[in-house]
Amino acid sequence: MKMISETLKFSEFSQKILLGLKIANRKLVEKTAAENGSLIIGNIDGSFKEVPAKELLKEMNN
């Protein structure tokens, strides 16, 4: 029974961390978009590209 309780606590903690990362990411994109800046975005295949933050913000709102 202890393992289930620990797993639930870990899951809740993980969810809180992911929410915090999501909020921080959104703030970064919004601030960079307000400054007409760009961000470097990495892809799963290891490549990366520069993307205007305003474009990213539009995608996040969809």
Secondary structure as UniProt FT lines:
FT   HELIX           2..34
FT   TURN            35..36
FT   STRAND          38..42
FT   TURN            44..45
FT   STRAND          48..52
FT   HELIX           53..61
//
